[in-house]
Amino acid sequence: MKTYMAKPGEIEQRWWLVDASGKMVGRLASDVATVLMGKHRPTFTPHVDTGDYVIVINAAKVEMSGKKWQQKLYRWYTGYQGLRSETAEHRRDRRPELIVEEAVRRMLPKTRLGRVMLDKLKVYPGAEHPHQAQCPVAMDAGSK
């Protein structure tokens, strides 16, 4: 018996639409990362991009449990001494799509293939998106 291995360009990639309003960030990000990697398919191959495109709308309406909006810090290095940081609440007010993008990015592989997978994620803070021509199918992600 032979094991099936997908080849690049052999998999037809679909477009999914996820409404993030009222969803927990971590649960939503884990479901989206699974679809981006292609682990939802029976033809998953680790070294080939078998994932689909995901559009996340209403990223400004995601939720966090407890006091995470005030206590969770996002830190980054600018090239100068010291780290920059901001709370999740400040990031939600400034650029809410970054909260979902960072959560998904940290759940993907840290390789070249992981960066290709992340390019297939489209996150928008509001309900409008410019991908109507791709005919995305609604997906229920982040609810258990």
C-alpha positions, 0 to 999 in steps of 0.5 A, spaced: 500 500 500 502 506 498 501 513 502 498 519 498 503 525 497 500 531 494 504 535 489 504 543 489 499 545 484 495 539 485 490 541 490 484 546 489 484 551 494 478 554 496 476 560 500 473 561 507 469 566 510 469 567 518 465 572 522 470 573 528 465 577 532 463 575 539 469 569 538 475 568 543 481 569 539 485 563 541 479 558 539 478 562 533 486 562 531 487 555 532 481 553 527 483 558 522 491 555 523 488 548 521 485 550 515 491 555 513 495 548 514 491 544 510 490 539 516 482 539 515 483 535 508 484 528 508 490 529 503 494 533 508 502 533 506 506 536 511 511 539 506 506 541 501 501 547 501 495 544 502 491 549 505 485 554 503 484 561 503 481 564 509 478 571 510 476 574 517 471 579 518 469 583 524 476 582 527 475 588 532 469 585 535 473 579 538 473 577 545 478 575 550 477 572 557 478 575 564 482 581 564 486 580 558 484 586 555 488 590 560 493 585 562 496 582 556 502 585 553 504 585 545 512 586 545 516 587 539 523 589 538 525 596 533 532 595 532 534 600 538 535 598 545 529 596 549 522 593 547 516 597 545 510 594 548 502 595 548 496 592 551 491 588 547 486 594 549 490 599 545 492 594 540 484 593 539 483 601 538 489 602 534 489 596 529 485 590 531 486 586 525 493 585 528 490 581 534 488 575 530 494 575 525 499 575 530 495 569 534 494 565 527 502 567 525 504 564 532 500 557 531 503 556 524 510 553 522 516 557 523 519 556 516 518 558 509 512 554 508 509 557 514 510 564 511 506 562 505 501 559 509 500 566 512 499 570 506 493 566 505 490 569 511 486 576 510 483 579 516 479 586 516 476 590 522 469 591 519 464 587 515 466 589 508 472 585 504 474 586 497 474 578 495 467 577 493 469 575 486 472 569 490 465 566 492 468 565 499 464 559 503 462 561 510 465 557 516 463 557 523 470 557 526 472 558 534 466 556 537 466 549 541 
